[in-house]
Amino acid sequence: MAFVPQVKIPATYIRGGTSKGVFFRRQDLPEAAQQPGEARDNILLRVIGSPDPYGQQIDGMGGATSSTSKTVILDKSSEPDHDVDYLFGQVAINKAFVDWSGNCGNLTAAVGAFAISNGLVDAERIPENGICTVRIWQKNISKTIIAHVPMTNGEVQETGDFELDGVTFPAAEVVIEFMDPADGEGSMFPTGNLVDDLEVPGIGTFKATMINAGIPTIFLNAADIGYTGTELQKDINSDAAALERFETIRAYGAVKMGLISDISEAVARQHTPKVAFVAPATDYVSSSGKQISAADIDVCVRALSMGKLHHAMMGTASVAIATAAAVQGSLVNLAAGGVERDAVVFGHPSGTLRVGAAASKQANGDWTATKAVMSRSARVLMEGFVRIPGDSF
C-alpha cells in the first residue's frame, strides 16, 4: 500500500511572553490553507499534534498545555496605516478544533519581530538602531496593537536583561500597546453592570464582573468559590471536579455576556471567555519558589485558559485585569483596594506583572478604555520547516 509522503511548510517556532507558538506567513501555507476553512484547520491541528487522546501532543509541535498549543498566521496588512495582519489560532489538545474567537496577548510580543524579519514591514519604517514601531492589525478581534521592537545593527534584538516572571531567562523588552482594548462589538461591560449576580444551576450564584477588554473575561471573588487567590497549578489542575465547575461557570457566563446563546455552544468556544478569580494582596510563594510579598502587589489573580489554570497570566487577560482595575466598583478594583488607578501590579502563579490601563465613563453611561500597556519579551527558538503527512488536509 502506497502512503502519501510528508510535505514541508516554512515555519518559525517562537516564545512570546509566557507562551510558545508556531508562526507562519500566510503565503507560505499550502494554497488550500491560505484562506479560512477546513484545510487550514486540519493543517494546524496536524502541525501541533491534535487531537491527542493522550493529551501529550507527542506527534506535533504542541507542548500539551494551552500556553504551547498555539498557532499564528501573519500577512502584510491590507488595513490602512498598519504593517501586519495577525491571526491567532488556539488549537485544542484533545479535540479536533481550532478556536479563532480571540487574541493571544503573549504571542503578540513576537508578532512585530517576526514581521520585521520576514519582510512584512516596509524597509523605510525599520531603523538601523533604536526602536521599530510595528502597527499590528489583530484580525480575530479587529483591533490595533502597537509593538515597540528593539533593533541593533538592522536586526531585531532578542537578547537583553528584561526579566518576565514565568520565563526562565532574560531577554529584550518589547513594549506592547493594546489600543481601544474592548474586545469586539458592544459595550465593555456587556451586561451593563460592573457587578452581576451570575446564577450557575447546581453550583450557586456568584458576584461576577464580566468585561470585554483584551479578551472577554469573567472575574469572580476567590473567597466566593472556596479559594484564596494564591493557588498554584497543582492546586486546581489536579482537581477534576473543580475544573468541571469552572467550565460550567464559564459556559453560563458566556451566555450572560451574549457570546453564545446556549451553554451547549461553550464546548466549541473554549478560548473565550476566560474565567479568573481575584483576592486582596496576600503573601505567597510562586511556582518557582520565589516569595511574593503582599506589599509588592495590588491584587492576587488566577485565571484559567482552555480548561486549566494558567501557569502565569495570559497577555489578553492581563489587559482585562488592568482595565477592570481601572474601573472603580468592579470586583478587580475592589479586591485591589477600591481606589482610582491607572496601573495595577498583580500576583499570578509564577510571580508578578505590572500593566497600565485607563478607563473612563461616557455620557451615555458606557465605559471605554483608551489603551492598555505592558512589557513582554520574545525569542525565536527554531526556524525552518514543519512537516506533516500530505494527506492531512
Sequence and secondary structure as in RCSB ss.txt:
>XXXX:A:sequence
MAFVPQVKIPATYIRGGTSKGVFFRRQDLPEAAQQPGEARDNILLRVIGSPDPYGQQIDGMGGATSSTSKTVILD
KSSEPDHDVDYLFGQVAINKAFVDWSGNCGNLTAAVGAFAISNGLVDAERIPENGICTVRIWQKNISKTIIAHVP
MTNGEVQETGDFELDGVTFPAAEVVIEFMDPADGEGSMFPTGNLVDDLEVPGIGTFKATMINAGIPTIFLNAADI
GYTGTELQKDINSDAAALERFETIRAYGAVKMGLISDISEAVARQHTPKVAFVAPATDYVSSSGKQISAADIDVC
VRALSMGKLHHAMMGTASVAIATAAAVQGSLVNLAAGGVERDAVVFGHPSGTLRVGAAASKQANGDWTATKAVMS
RSARVLMEGFVRIPGDSF
>XXXX:A:secstr
     EEEEEEEEEEETTEEEEEEEGGGS GGGSSSSHHHHHHHHHHHT S TTSS TTSS  SSTTTSEEEEEE
E  STT SEEEEEEEE SSSS EE SS  HHHHHHHHHHHHHTT S GGG  SSEEEEEEEEETTTTEEEEEEEE
EETTEE    SB  TT SS B  EEEEEES   SSS SSTTS SSEEEEETTTEEEEEEEEESSSEEEEEEGGGG
T  S   HHHHHT HHHHHHHHHHHHHHHHHTTS SSGGGGGG  SSSEEEEEEE   EE TTS EE GGG SEE
EEEEETTEE SS  HHHHHHHHHHHTSTTSHHHHHTTS   SEEEEEETTEEEEEEEEEEE TTS EEEEEEEEE
E EEEEEEEEEEEETT  
